[in-house]
Amino acid sequence: MSKYNILVVEDESIVSKDIQQSLKKLGYNIVGAAATGEKAVLLANETKPDLVLMDIMLKGDMSGIDTAEKIKETLNVPVIYLTAYADENTLSKAKVTEPYGYIIKPFKEIDLHTSIEMALYKHSKEAEIIKERDFLYSLVENKEGDDGVIFVKSNSRLVKVKTSSILYVEALKDYVVINIGEAKYTIHSTMKDIEKKLPKNDFQRVHRSYIVRLDKIIAIEQPNIVIEGGKKLIPIGGSYKDDLFNKINLI
């Protein structure tokens, strides 16, 4: 496995060395060891570790909880607390910093290994979600739909869809179904959000539950629209009729 970089924050020298020895045996890389919160913050910013093992009861002005909060201000790094104290007051303070684990001293190597691996896995999954969210936000901000492309989530994948291939969009409660011929993509969204992402000149809201691509309309048999393929009749809502007729070349 690839070596993960770990910062050890522990004010008892013997305990710190024992932890570092255990980590090396387990295949991790030690990027630094600190006995105070101030030094831990400096080391964290210098080495940018993959994970921090943090003793809660540090000597000096900064506790482990204070140190974890300071590190979180500049780094997105998981923290696992090490402590011999498991009282409710300490636990309540520690929870506020959203740690990825809480190991009670003394602990075995298997406990250390399991906690670290679980924390690293959880953090990586959270990072993936954040990356995907930011990517989707960037699509909205950059108005990618105006360039003829949108991205939809399907089975944990982001699928690129050309807006020219969309027949219509249908609202189903808290979901929206994008219909592309034989394919359908169901996403958790609103019609209002979908409207913003689709090219305005090519699409029209014709009903509170339907948006159609104008060049996919093959006939209008009031009060319905016949979409390309003739398999779907889409109702025209009374409040949307004028906007639709204004957009099509009506003779």
BAVEX-36581 format. One record per atom (N, C-alpha, C): x, y, z. Coordinates in steps of 0.2 Angstrom, whole numbers, padded with zeros to 4 digits, always signed. Example, Ala and Ser with C-alpha at 12.3 -4.5 7.8 and 13.67 -1.06 7.14 Angstrom:
% residues 2
+0066-0028+0039/+0062-0022+0039/+0066-0016+0039/+0064-0011+0035/+0068-0005+0036/+0064+0000+0039/
This chain:
% residues 251
+0004-0006+0000/+0000+0000+0000/+0004+0006+0000/+0002+0012-0003/+0006+0018-0002/+0006+0021+0005/+0012+0024+0006/+0013+0026+0013/+0009+0032+0014/+0005+0032+0020/+0001+0039+0022/+0006+0042+0027/+0006+0049+0026/+0010+0053+0030/+0006+0055+0037/+0009+0054+0042/+0005+0055+0049/+0009+0059+0053/+0006+0064+0056/+0009+0069+0061/+0006+0066+0068/+0011+0065+0073/+0010+0063+0079/+0010+0069+0084/+0005+0070+0088/+0005+0076+0093/+0004+0072+0100/+0009+0072+0104/+0009+0069+0110/+0014+0072+0115/+0013+0074+0121/+0017+0077+0125/+0021+0073+0129/+0020+0066+0130/+0024+0061+0134/+0029+0058+0129/+0035+0059+0130/+0040+0057+0125/+0040+0050+0124/+0039+0046+0129/+0040+0038+0129/+0033+0036+0125/+0028+0039+0126/+0022+0037+0123/+0022+0039+0115/+0025+0045+0114/+0026+0047+0107/+0030+0042+0103/+0035+0040+0106/+0040+0036+0103/+0037+0029+0101/+0033+0026+0106/+0029+0020+0105/+0024+0020+0100/+0021+0026+0099/+0016+0027+0094/+0019+0027+0087/+0025+0031+0087/+0029+0031+0081/+0031+0024+0078/+0034+0021+0083/+0036+0014+0082/+0031+0009+0079/+0025+0010+0082/+0019+0006+0080/+0017+0008+0073/+0017+0014+0071/+0015+0017+0065/+0020+0015+0059/+0026+0015+0061/+0031+0012+0056/+0030+0005+0055/+0029+0001+0060/+0027-0006+0059/+0021-0007+0055/+0016-0003+0055/+0010-0004+0051/+0011-0001+0044/+0017+0002+0043/+0018+0004+0036/+0017+0012+0034/+0016+0016+0040/+0014+0023+0039/+0021+0027+0039/+0021+0033+0036/+0026+0037+0036/+0025+0043+0042/+0030+0044+0046/+0030+0049+0051/+0033+0055+0048/+0029+0061+0047/+0031+0067+0045/+0033+0072+0050/+0032+0070+0056/+0034+0074+0062/+0030+0072+0068/+0033+0075+0074/+0031+0073+0080/+0031+0080+0084/+0026+0082+0088/+0026+0088+0092/+0023+0086+0099/+0026+0090+0103/+0024+0089+0110/+0019+0095+0113/+0019+0100+0109/+0014+0106+0110/+0010+0108+0105/+0004+0111+0106/+0000+0113+0101/+0003+0118+0096/+0007+0123+0099/+0010+0128+0094/+0014+0124+0089/+0018+0120+0091/+0023+0116+0086/+0019+0112+0082/+0014+0109+0084/+0009+0104+0080/+0006+0108+0074/+0004+0114+0076/+0001+0119+0070/+0006+0120+0065/+0012+0122+0067/+0018+0124+0063/+0020+0118+0058/+0020+0112+0061/+0022+0106+0058/+0017+0104+0053/+0010+0104+0055/+0005+0103+0051/+0005+0107+0044/+0006+0113+0045/+0006+0118+0039/+0012+0117+0035/+0018+0114+0038/+0024+0113+0034/+0024+0107+0030/+0021+0101+0034/+0021+0095+0031/+0015+0092+0027/+0009+0096+0029/+0003+0094+0026/+0002+0086+0026/+0001+0084+0032/+0000+0076+0033/-0007+0074+0031/-0007+0067+0030/-0013+0064+0028/-0018+0063+0034/-0015+0063+0040/-0019+0062+0046/-0015+0064+0052/-0019+0067+0057/-0015+0069+0063/-0018+0065+0069/-0013+0062+0073/-0015+0058+0079/-0014+0063+0084/-0019+0065+0088/-0019+0071+0093/-0020+0069+0100/-0016+0070+0104/-0017+0069+0111/-0021+0075+0114/-0027+0074+0117/-0031+0079+0119/-0028+0083+0125/-0025+0080+0130/-0022+0083+0136/-0015+0085+0135/-0014+0091+0131/-0007+0093+0130/-0005+0098+0135/+0002+0098+0136/+0005+0103+0141/+0005+0110+0137/+0005+0115+0141/+0005+0122+0138/-0001+0125+0137/-0001+0131+0133/-0007+0135+0132/-0013+0132+0128/-0011+0127+0123/-0016+0125+0119/-0017+0117+0120/-0023+0116+0121/-0025+0109+0122/-0025+0105+0115/-0026+0099+0115/-0027+0095+0109/-0033+0098+0105/-0038+0099+0108/-0044+0101+0105/-0043+0108+0102/-0040+0113+0105/-0038+0119+0103/-0034+0119+0096/-0029+0114+0097/-0024+0113+0091/-0028+0110+0085/-0032+0106+0086/-0036+0103+0081/-0040+0108+0077/-0043+0113+0081/-0047+0118+0078/-0043+0123+0074/-0037+0124+0077/-0032+0129+0073/-0030+0126+0067/-0028+0119+0067/-0026+0116+0061/-0031+0116+0055/-0038+0115+0058/-0043+0115+0053/-0045+0121+0050/-0042+0127+0052/-0043+0133+0049/-0039+0134+0042/-0034+0130+0042/-0030+0130+0036/-0029+0124+0032/-0031+0118+0035/-0030+0112+0032/-0036+0107+0032/-0037+0104+0027/-0043+0099+0027/-0040+0092+0028/-0039+0091+0035/-0035+0084+0037/-0039+0081+0042/-0040+0074+0042/-0043+0071+0047/-0039+0070+0054/-0042+0071+0059/-0039+0071+0066/-0042+0065+0070/-0038+0061+0073/-0040+0056+0078/-0037+0058+0084/-0041+0058+0089/-0039+0060+0096/-0037+0054+0100/-0031+0055+0104/-0029+0050+0108/-0029+0053+0115/-0032+0049+0120/-0033+0051+0127/-0034+0046+0132/-0032+0047+0138/-0033+0043+0143/-0040+0045+0147/-0043+0050+0145/-0049+0053+0148/-0055+0052+0143/-0060+0049+0146/-0066+0048+0142/-0072+0050+0145/-0071+0056+0149/-0077+0058+0153/-0081+0062+0148/-0087+0063+0150/-0092+0066+0145/-0091+0073+0143/-0088+0077+0148/-0086+0084+0147/-0081+0085+0141/-0075+0080+0142/-0070+0080+0137/-0073+0078+0130/-0077+0073+0130/-0080+0070+0124/-0084+0075+0121/-0088+0079+0124/-0092+0084+0121/-0088+0090+0118/-0083+0092+0121/-0078+0097+0118/-0075+0094+0112/-0073+0088+0112/-0069+0085+0106/-0074+0084+0100/-0080+0083+0102/-0085+0082+0096/-0086+0088+0092/-0085+0094+0095/-0086+0100+0091/-0082+0101+0085/-0076+0098+0086/-0070+0098+0081/-0071+0093+0076/-0076+0089+0076/-0078+0084+0071/-0072+0079+0070/-0069+0076+0075/-0064+0071+0074/-0066+0065+0070/-0061+0061+0067/-0062+0055+0063/-0061+0049+0067/-0060+0050+0074/-0059+0044+0078/-0057+0047+0085/-0058+0042+0090/-0057+0044+0097/-0054+0037+0100/-0047+0037+0101/-0044+0031+0104/-0042+0032+0111/-0045+0027+0115/-0043+0027+0123/-0037+0024+0124/-0032+0027+0128/-0026+0024+0130/-0027+0020+0136/-0023+0014+0137/-0019+0012+0132/-0022+0008+0126/-0019+0008+0120/-0023+0004+0115/-0018+0000+0111/-0021-0005+0108/-0017-0010+0104/-0016-0007+0097/-0011-0010+0094/-0009-0008+0087/-0015-0009+0082/-0019-0015+0083/-0024-0016+0079/-0030-0011+0079/-0030-0008+0085/-0035-0002+0086/-0033+0004+0083/-0026+0005+0083/-0023+0011+0080/-0024+0010+0072/-0022+0004+0070/-0023+0003+0062/-0030+0004+0060/-0034+0001+0063/-0041+0001+0061/-0044+0008+0061/-0043+0012+0066/-0045+0019+0067/-0042+0023+0061/-0036+0022+0060/-0033+0026+0055/-0035+0025+0048/-0036+0018+0046/-0039+0016+0040/-0046+0018+0039/-0050+0018+0044/-0057+0020+0043/-0057+0028+0042/-0053+0031+0046/-0053+0039+0045/-0051+0041+0038/-0045+0038+0036/-0043+0039+0029/-0048+0038+0024/-0051+0032+0024/-0056+0030+0020/-0062+0035+0020/-0065+0037+0026/-0070+0041+0026/-0068+0048+0024/-0062+0050+0025/-0060+0057+0023/-0060+0057+0015/-0057+0052+0012/-0057+0051+0005/-0063+0052+0001/-0068+0048+0004/-0075+0048+0001/-0078+0055+0002/-0077+0058+0008/-0080+0065+0009/-0077+0070+0003/-0070+0069+0002/-0067+0073-0003/-0069+0072-0010/-0071+0066-0011/-0074+0064-0018/-0081+0068-0019/-0085+0068-0013/-0091+0071-0013/-0091+0079-0014/-0086+0082-0011/-0085+0089-0011/-0082+0091-0018/-0078+0086-0021/-0075+0088-0028/-0081+0087-0033/-0085+0082-0032/-0091+0082-0037/-0096+0088-0036/-0097+0090-0030/-0102+0095-0028/-0099+0102-0032/-0092+0103-0030/-0089+0109-0033/-0089+0109-0041/-0088+0103-0044/-0088+0102-0051/-0095+0104-0054/-0100+0102-0050/-0107+0103-0052/-0109+0110-0052/-0106+0113-0046/-0107+0121-0045/-0104+0125-0051/-0098+0122-0053/-0094+0126-0058/-0098+0126-0065/-0101+0120-0066/-0105+0119-0072/-0111+0125-0072/-0114+0126-0066/-0119+0131-0066/-0117+0138-0067/-0111+0139-0063/-0108+0146-0063/-0106+0147-0070/-0103+0142-0074/-0100+0144-0080/-0105+0143-0086/-0112+0141-0084/-0117+0140-0088/-0115+0136-0094/-0113+0130-0092/-0111+0125-0097/-0117+0123-0102/-0123+0123-0099/-0128+0122-0103/-0129+0126-0109/-0127+0132-0109/-0127+0137-0115/-0123+0134-0121/-0118+0130-0119/-0113+0127-0124/-0115+0121-0127/-0121+0119-0125/-0124+0113-0128/-0123+0106-0124/-0120+0107-0118/-0118+0101-0114/-0120+0102-0107/-0123+0097-0104/-0124+0096-0097/-0122+0090-0094/-0120+0089-0088/-0118+0083-0084/-0123+0081-0080/-0125+0075-0080/-0130+0072-0075/-0127+0066-0072/-0129+0065-0066/-0127+0060-0061/-0131+0053-0063/-0127+0048-0064/-0131+0041-0066/-0126+0036-0063/-0129+0032-0058/-0126+0027-0055/-0119+0029-0052/-0118+0034-0049/-0112+0037-0046/-0107+0040-0051/-0110+0040-0057/-0105+0043-0062/-0108+0050-0065/-0104+0054-0067/-0106+0060-0071/-0106+0059-0078/-0112+0059-0081/-0112+0057-0088/-0114+0064-0092/-0109+0064-0098/-0110+0070-0102/-0116+0069-0107/-0120+0074-0107/-0126+0074-0111/-0127+0080-0116/-0127+0079-0122/-0128+0084-0127/-0136+0087-0126/-0137+0093-0125/-0143+0096-0125/-0147+0095-0131/-0144+0094-0137/-0147+0093-0143/-0151+0086-0143/-0149+0081-0139/-0152+0075-0139/-0157+0074-0134/-0159+0079-0130/-0164+0079-0125/-0171+0080-0129/-0176+0075-0127/-0182+0076-0130/-0187+0080-0126/-0187+0079-0119/-0191+0082-0114/-0188+0081-0107/-0190+0085-0103/-0189+0084-0096/-0195+0084-0092/-0196+0079-0087/-0202+0078-0084/-0201+0078-0076/-0205+0082-0072/-0204+0082-0065/-0208+0076-0062/-0205+0073-0057/-0209+0068-0053/-0207+0069-0046/-0212+0072-0042/-0211+0074-0035/-0204+0078-0034/-0200+0075-0030/-0193+0078-0029/-0188+0076-0034/-0190+0073-0039/-0185+0071-0045/-0187+0074-0051/-0182+0074-0056/-0183+0076-0063/-0180+0071-0067/-0184+0069-0072/-0182+0064-0077/-0180+0067-0084/-0174+0066-0086/-0171+0069-0092/-0172+0063-0097/-0176+0064-0102/-0178+0059-0107/-0174+0060-0114/-0170+0055-0116/-0166+0056-0122/-0167+0049-0126/-0172+0050-0130/-0174+0044-0134/-0176+0038-0129/-0172+0033-0130/-0173+0027-0126/-0170+0027-0119/-0165+0032-0118/-0162+0033-0111/-0166+0038-0107/-0165+0037-0100/-0168+0041-0096/-0163+0042-0090/-0163+0048-0087/-0158+0050-0082/-0163+0053-0076/-0163+0050-0070/-0167+0053-0065/-0162+0056-0060/-0163+0062-0059/-0159+0066-0054/-0163+0069-0049/-0160+0071-0043/-0163+0074-0038/-0162+0082-0039/-0167+0085-0042/-0167+0092-0043/-0174+0095-0044/-0174+0101-0046/-0181+0105-0047/-0181+0107-0055/-0187+0108-0057/-0188+0110-0064/-0185+0117-0065/-0185+0121-0059/-0182+0128-0060/-0175+0128-0061/-0171+0123-0057/-0164+0123-0058/-0162+0120-0065/-0166+0115-0067/-0165+0112-0074/-0166+0118-0079/-0171+0122-0079/-0172+0127-0083/-0166+0132-0084/-0163+0133-0078/-0157+0138-0079/-0151+0135-0082/-0151+0128-0082/-0145+0125-0085/-0146+0123-0093/-0152+0124-0095/-0154+0122-0102/-0154+0128-0107/-0151+0128-0113/-0151+0134-0117/-0158+0137-0118/-0159+0143-0117/-0166+0146-0117/-0169+0146-0124/-0165+0147-0129/-0168+0147-0136/-0170+0140-0138/-0168+0135-0135/-0169+0128-0138/-0175+0125-0134/-0176+0127-0128/-0181+0123-0123/-0186+0128-0121/-0192+0125-0119/-0198+0129-0117/-0201+0125-0112/-0203+0128-0106/-0207+0125-0101/-0214+0126-0104/-0218+0120-0104/-0225+0120-0107/-0230+0118-0102/-0228+0116-0096/-0232+0113-0091/-0228+0113-0085/-0231+0114-0079/-0227+0114-0073/-0223+0108-0072/-0225+0102-0076/-0221+0096-0075/-0217+0094-0081/-0217+0099-0086/-0213+0097-0092/-0210+0103-0095/-0204+0101-0098/-0200+0106-0102/-0198+0102-0109/-0199+0105-0114/-0198+0101-0121/-0193+0105-0125/-0189+0101-0129/-0184+0104-0134/-0189+0106-0140/-0188+0112-0142/-0193+0114-0147/-0192+0111-0154/-0186+0109-0156/-0185+0106-0162/-0187+0098-0162/-0189+0096-0156/-0191+0089-0155/-0199+0088-0156/-0202+0094-0156/-0210+0094-0157/-0211+0093-0164/-0215+0088-0165/-0217+0086-0172/-0224+0088-0174/-0228+0089-0169/-0235+0092-0170/-0238+0094-0163/-0243+0099-0164/-0247+0101-0158/-0254+0099-0159/-0257+0095-0155/-0264+0093-0155/-0267+0095-0149/-0269+0101-0149/-0271+0104-0142/-0276+0100-0139/-0275+0099-0132/-0271+0102-0128/-0264+0099-0127/-0262+0095-0132/-0255+0091-0131/-0250+0093-0136/-0244+0091-0134/-0238+0091-0139/-0236+0084-0141/-0235+0083-0147/-0232+0076-0149/-0225+0077-0150/-0221+0073-0147/-0214+0074-0147/-0211+0069-0152/-0205+0070-0155/-0202+0066-0159/-0202+0058-0157/-0204+0054-0162/-0205+0047-0160/-0212+0045-0159/-0216+0051-0158/-0224+0050-0157/-0226+0046-0151/-0221+0044-0147/-0223+0040-0141/-0226+0043-0135/-0225+0050-0135/-0226+0053-0129/-0230+0060-0131/-0236+0060-0128/-0240+0066-0128/-0239+0070-0122/-0237+0076-0123/-0236+0081-0117/-0241+0086-0117/-0244+0087-0111/-0250+0092-0110/-0247+0099-0110/-0251+0104-0113/-0249+0111-0113/-0253+0114-0107/-0249+0117-0102/-0253+0120-0097/-0255+0127-0099/-0261+0129-0097/-0264+0135-0099/-0260+0141-0098/-0256+0142-0093/-0252+0148-0091/-0245+0148-0095/-0244+0142-0099/-0238+0142-0103/-0239+0142-0110/-0245+0142-0112/-0247+0141-0120/-0245+0147-0124/-0246+0153-0121/-0243+0159-0125/-0236+0160-0126/-0232+0158-0120/-0225+0158-0121/-0223+0153-0126/-0226+0147-0126/-0224+0142-0131/-0226+0144-0139/-0231+0147-0140/-0233+0149-0146/-0229+0155-0149/-0227+0159-0144/-0222+0165-0146/-0215+0163-0148/-0214+0157-0146/-0207+0154-0147/-0207+0150-0154/-0212+0147-0156/-0212+0143-0162/-0214+0147-0168/-0212+0145-0174/-0214+0149-0180/-0221+0148-0182/-0226+0151-0178/-0233+0150-0180/-0235+0154-0186/-0238+0151-0191/-0241+0154-0197/-0248+0155-0196/
